[in-house]
């Protein structure tokens, strides 16, 4: 697991355009899974374009600290992040 926000951002930059699954903790014993494509990375957040078949909204953004604190995990189709 990367240990700094800059390391996380650089790893995500190399996966731009790749399909992924975002697994997020949404409260007590509740987990949400969303499929999409990593669209953009910004200094503090990254944006995922979601599959419209299974979601009511088009985009979702997460902060790099969510990955650092393990509130979310990313599973790319080719590898696990």
Long-range contacts (C-beta under 8 A, 24 or more apart in sequence): 1-70, 2-67, 2-68, 3-68, 4-68, 5-64, 5-65, 5-68, 8-64, 8-67, 8-68, 9-41, 9-43, 9-46, 9-64, 11-81, 12-38, 12-41, 12-46, 12-64, 12-81, 13-41, 15-76, 15-81, 16-40, 16-41, 18-76, 18-77, 18-78, 19-76, 19-77, 20-48, 20-74, 20-75, 20-76, 20-77, 20-81, 21-74, 21-75, 22-48, 22-60, 22-62, 22-72, 22-73, 22-74, 23-72, 23-73, 23-74, 23-75, 24-62, 24-66, 24-71, 24-72, 25-71, 25-72, 34-60, 36-60
